[in-house]
């Protein structure tokens, strides 16, 4: 995300009990400012419809792979439908 925004992230940080001397991510770029959050949100939201469509396709595929006559909760829990029928 930092690379896509052209921003520098991470780097040295001061915590309550220690200092974390971490390297900067995306060295040579500008510091992240509060006004950059809007661009970040737009960048995150842009692929969201494609992600939702992918989840729908995967969910539909799982439904097609389920053995006929089985309840999805039984199938997804890993319990064999034959074992349930045998009692």
N, CA, C and O of each residue as an XYZ file, in Angstrom:
348
protein
N       0.832     -1.192      0.000
C       0.000      0.000      0.000
C       0.875      1.253      0.000
O       0.590      2.218     -0.709
N       1.941      1.229      0.799
C       2.816      2.402      0.858
C       3.439      2.685     -0.497
O       3.575      3.842     -0.896
N       3.819      1.624     -1.206
C       4.412      1.803     -2.525
C       3.411      2.390     -3.514
O       3.765      3.252     -4.318
N       2.176      1.931     -3.457
C       1.145      2.435     -4.360
C       0.827      3.899     -4.087
O       0.511      4.651     -5.009
N       0.907      4.300     -2.837
C       0.635      5.689     -2.466
C       1.869      6.579     -2.593
O       1.764      7.805     -2.552
N       3.040      5.957     -2.745
C       4.273      6.734     -2.796
C       4.614      7.335     -1.446
O       5.147      8.442     -1.372
N       4.308      6.608     -0.376
C       4.542      7.098      0.983
C       5.546      6.216      1.713
O       5.700      5.036      1.397
N       6.211      6.790      2.669
C       7.181      6.093      3.501
C       6.498      5.687      4.803
O       5.857      6.512      5.454
N       6.636      4.410      5.185
C       6.016      3.908      6.411
C       7.027      3.147      7.257
O       8.142      2.874      6.812
N       6.641      2.818      8.444
C       7.428      2.061      9.422
C       8.537      2.941      9.965
O       8.264      4.057     10.406
N       9.771      2.480      9.948
C      10.886      3.266     10.476
C      10.992      3.180     11.989
O      10.254      2.429     12.628
N      11.908      3.948     12.560
C      12.094      3.916     14.018
C      10.848      4.407     14.751
O      10.219      5.389     14.358
N      10.508      3.694     15.831
C       9.336      4.064     16.637
C       9.688      3.981     18.116
O      10.535      3.188     18.528
N       9.025      4.809     18.895
C       9.226      4.803     20.342
C       7.983      4.227     20.991
O       6.880      4.748     20.825
N       8.175      3.143     21.732
C       7.099      2.526     22.492
C       7.279      2.877     23.960
O       8.278      3.488     24.339
N       6.330      2.496     24.772
C       6.372      2.818     26.193
C       7.641      2.284     26.870
O       8.256      2.976     27.682
N       8.022      1.059     26.532
C       9.141      0.439     27.240
C      10.392      0.216     26.401
O      11.408     -0.234     26.931
N      10.345      0.520     25.097
C      11.539      0.343     24.276
C      11.439      1.142     22.968
O      10.383      1.662     22.607
N      12.571      1.216     22.284
C      12.632      1.868     20.984
C      12.819      0.786     19.926
O      13.704     -0.062     20.047
N      11.991      0.818     18.899
C      12.112     -0.127     17.786
C      12.847      0.574     16.654
O      12.306      1.481     16.021
N      14.058      0.161     16.406
C      14.876      0.781     15.360
C      14.700     -0.005     14.066
O      15.612     -0.702     13.622
N      13.520      0.116     13.469
C      13.176     -0.603     12.243
C      13.545      0.239     11.023
O      13.564      1.467     11.102
N      13.836     -0.411      9.900
C      14.116      0.346      8.676
C      12.836      0.954      8.097
O      11.734      0.466      8.348
N      12.996      2.005      7.333
C      11.855      2.612      6.662
C      11.407      1.740      5.503
O      12.233      1.177      4.785
N      10.112      1.632      5.324
C       9.558      0.972      4.148
C       9.350      2.013      3.065
O       8.900      3.121      3.356
N       9.669      1.679      1.815
C       9.533      2.597      0.689
C      10.430      3.822      0.878
O       9.976      4.966      0.836
N      11.715      3.543      1.086
C      12.715      4.582      1.346
C      12.743      5.608      0.214
O      12.616      5.260     -0.960
N      12.911      6.867      0.586
C      12.993      7.943     -0.390
C      11.659      8.582     -0.715
O      11.606      9.549     -1.475
N      10.589      8.064     -0.158
C       9.259      8.626     -0.413
C       8.894      9.614      0.688
O       9.606      9.749      1.683
N       7.782     10.296      0.494
C       7.323     11.298      1.453
C       6.711     10.644      2.684
O       6.293      9.487      2.645
N       6.665     11.401      3.779
C       5.978     10.933      4.987
C       4.470     10.935      4.747
O       3.952     11.746      3.979
N       3.786     10.029      5.406
C       2.336      9.938      5.308
C       1.716     11.046      6.156
O       2.090     11.233      7.314
N       0.772     11.774      5.575
C       0.079     12.868      6.267
C      -1.395     12.515      6.410
O      -1.902     11.670      5.672
N      -2.093     13.156      7.355
C      -3.523     12.867      7.529
C      -4.345     13.065      6.254
O      -5.314     12.339      6.030
N      -3.978     14.022      5.428
C      -4.745     14.268      4.196
C      -4.574     13.139      3.179
O      -5.345     13.055      2.224
N      -3.582     12.273      3.367
C      -3.361     11.150      2.464
C      -4.318      9.988      2.731
O      -4.388      9.052      1.935
N      -5.047     10.037      3.830
C      -5.955      8.948      4.175
C      -7.073      8.775      3.152
O      -7.502      7.651      2.890
N      -7.543      9.862      2.579
C      -8.619      9.769      1.575
C      -8.131      8.977      0.361
O      -8.845      8.112     -0.144
N      -6.918      9.271     -0.106
C      -6.368      8.508     -1.236
C      -6.225      7.042     -0.868
O      -6.476      6.165     -1.695
N      -5.829      6.774      0.353
C      -5.662      5.403      0.824
C      -7.003      4.666      0.805
O      -7.080      3.524      0.352
N      -8.038      5.310      1.289
C      -9.360      4.683      1.304
C      -9.873      4.408     -0.099
O     -10.468      3.360     -0.347
N      -9.648      5.339     -1.021
C     -10.068      5.135     -2.409
C      -9.323      3.949     -2.996
O      -9.916      3.119     -3.685
N      -8.034      3.865     -2.729
C      -7.221      2.774     -3.252
C      -7.670      1.428     -2.679
O      -7.646      0.418     -3.381
N      -8.075      1.412     -1.415
C      -8.551      0.171     -0.790
C      -9.931     -0.223     -1.312
O     -10.204     -1.407     -1.507
N     -10.785      0.741     -1.535
C     -12.173      0.454     -1.943
C     -12.296      0.088     -3.415
O     -13.255     -0.578     -3.806
N     -11.357      0.506     -4.222
C     -11.459      0.274     -5.661
C     -11.577     -1.212     -6.011
O     -12.425     -1.561     -6.832
N     -10.762     -2.110     -5.424
C     -10.886     -3.533     -5.785
C     -11.985     -4.275     -5.025
O     -12.179     -5.469     -5.252
N     -12.701     -3.606     -4.136
C     -13.699     -4.272     -3.301
C     -14.783     -5.005     -4.098
O     -15.087     -6.146     -3.750
N     -15.383     -4.431     -5.135
C     -16.402     -5.180     -5.895
C     -15.846     -6.469     -6.506
O     -16.539     -7.486     -6.531
N     -14.612     -6.436     -6.995
C     -14.014     -7.649     -7.565
C     -13.797     -8.701     -6.483
O     -13.990     -9.890     -6.735
N     -13.401     -8.287     -5.293
C     -13.210     -9.230     -4.182
C     -14.531     -9.872     -3.775
O     -14.581    -11.071     -3.501
N     -15.586     -9.089     -3.736
C     -16.909     -9.621     -3.379
C     -17.375    -10.611     -4.448
O     -17.944    -11.652     -4.121
N     -17.137    -10.291     -5.719
C     -17.513    -11.207     -6.802
C     -16.731    -12.521     -6.690
O     -17.288    -13.595     -6.914
N     -15.455    -12.436     -6.348
C     -14.641    -13.640     -6.187
C     -15.162    -14.502     -5.040
O     -15.212    -15.726     -5.156
N     -15.547    -13.871     -3.941
C     -16.116    -14.618     -2.810
C     -17.408    -15.303     -3.226
O     -17.659    -16.443     -2.836
N     -18.234    -14.615     -4.017
C     -19.487    -15.227     -4.507
C     -19.205    -16.450     -5.373
O     -19.893    -17.465     -5.254
N     -18.203    -16.363     -6.239
C     -17.856    -17.486     -7.117
C     -17.355    -18.664     -6.290
O     -17.746    -19.805     -6.536
N     -16.495    -18.397     -5.314
C     -15.977    -19.472     -4.459
C     -17.113    -20.108     -3.664
O     -17.179    -21.331     -3.547
N     -17.999    -19.290     -3.121
C     -19.122    -19.825     -2.349
C     -20.028    -20.687     -3.231
O     -20.498    -21.740     -2.799
N     -20.268    -20.248     -4.447
C     -21.095    -21.036     -5.367
C     -20.399    -22.341     -5.726
O     -21.054    -23.376     -5.850
N     -19.090    -22.307     -5.892
C     -18.334    -23.522     -6.211
C     -18.393    -24.517     -5.066
O     -18.526    -25.718     -5.297
N     -18.298    -24.040     -3.852
C     -18.395    -24.931     -2.690
C     -19.770    -25.589     -2.668
O     -19.894    -26.774     -2.358
N     -20.786    -24.827     -2.995
C     -22.134    -25.381     -3.039
C     -22.273    -26.462     -4.089
O     -22.988    -27.440     -3.872
N     -21.598    -26.308     -5.240
C     -21.669    -27.308     -6.303
C     -20.862    -28.551     -5.966
O     -21.174    -29.635     -6.458
N     -19.840    -28.420     -5.147
C     -19.002    -29.558     -4.791
C     -19.620    -30.414     -3.692
O     -19.191    -31.546     -3.470
N     -20.619    -29.880     -3.008
C     -21.265    -30.590     -1.916
C     -22.011    -31.799     -2.469
O     -22.701    -31.678     -3.482
N     -21.891    -32.959     -1.831
C     -22.636    -34.136     -2.294
C     -24.139    -33.863     -2.269
O     -24.623    -33.186     -1.362
N     -24.886    -34.379     -3.247
C     -26.334    -34.136     -3.304
C     -27.035    -34.637     -2.042
O     -26.693    -35.691     -1.506
N     -27.997    -33.886     -1.586
C     -28.795    -34.291     -0.439
C     -28.161    -34.004      0.907
O     -28.686    -34.427      1.936
N     -27.033    -33.287      0.923
C     -26.400    -32.979      2.205
C     -26.661    -31.534      2.575
O     -26.789    -30.663      1.714
N     -26.737    -31.305      3.844
C     -26.903    -29.962      4.371
C     -25.530    -29.292      4.343
O     -24.529    -29.924      4.681
N     -25.471    -28.020      3.943
C     -24.178    -27.343      3.836
C     -23.458    -27.279      5.177
O     -22.229    -27.339      5.211
N     -24.195    -27.159      6.289
C     -23.527    -27.088      7.588
C     -22.863    -28.412      7.922
O     -21.804    -28.432      8.549
N     -23.472    -29.521      7.511
C     -22.867    -30.836      7.738
C     -21.643    -30.990      6.862
O     -20.602    -31.461      7.321
N     -21.760    -30.596      5.600
C     -20.648    -30.741      4.661
C     -19.453    -29.901      5.092
O     -18.318    -30.377      5.080
N     -19.706    -28.669      5.469
C     -18.609    -27.778      5.820
C     -17.991    -28.102      7.171
O     -16.863    -27.688      7.438
N     -18.692    -28.826      8.025
C     -18.126    -29.148      9.334
C     -17.169    -30.315      9.266
O     -16.492    -30.606     10.252
N     -17.089    -30.996      8.130
C     -16.167    -32.107      7.972
C     -16.741    -33.442      8.422
O     -16.022    -34.442      8.431
N     -18.015    -33.485      8.794
C     -18.657    -34.731      9.215
C     -19.219    -35.413      7.987
O     -19.919    -34.784      7.194
N     -18.926    -36.668      7.822
C     -19.384    -37.421      6.660
C     -20.898    -37.624      6.716
O     -21.420    -38.057      7.743
N     -21.618    -37.315      5.615
C     -23.066    -37.556      5.591
C     -23.401    -39.034      5.792
O     -24.423    -39.354      6.399
N     -22.563    -39.933      5.295
C     -22.809    -41.378      5.463
C     -22.753    -41.761      6.941
O     -23.540    -42.589      7.400
N     -21.844    -41.173      7.669
C     -21.722    -41.472      9.103
C     -22.960    -41.005      9.862
O     -23.410    -41.663     10.801
N     -23.503    -39.870      9.449
C     -24.706    -39.356     10.090
C     -25.883    -40.300      9.817
O     -26.676    -40.588     10.713
N     -25.989    -40.781      8.563
C     -27.088    -41.665      8.190
C     -27.012    -42.999      8.934
O     -28.046    -43.588      9.248
N     -25.787    -43.485      9.222
C     -25.619    -44.744      9.916
C     -25.879    -44.618     11.416
O     -26.088    -45.611     12.113
N     -25.860    -43.376     11.892
C     -26.184    -43.133     13.273
C     -25.042    -43.306     14.183
O     -25.183    -43.128     15.392
